[in-house]
Amino acid sequence: MSSLITALGIDRLTAAEQMQLARELLDSLAPEAESPPIPDSQRAELDRRVAAVETKTAKLSTWAEVEARVLARISS
């Protein structure tokens, strides 16, 4: 285990407390972090997908459907 984790006592936190700490650390970076630029092709694809959802023309899947497809792929 990392000496910093031990030195700060993070190893003594519960799993839930560690997750909360991780969220808070990431949130504290957000104002300073610069988002990488999105290429025009990806922005266009995102716009297309948002428009499809908004106009109800997107083919959406439930989690159960996605899970079944993935499990079928990895079991064959």
HELIX and SHEET records of a PDB file:
HELIX    1   1 SER A    3  ALA A    7  1                                   5    
HELIX    2   2 ILE A   10  ARG A   12  5                                   3    
HELIX    3   3 ALA A   15  LEU A   29  1                                  15    
HELIX    4   4 ASP A   40  GLU A   54  1                                  15    
HELIX    5   5 TRP A   63  SER A   75  1                                  13    
END                                                                             
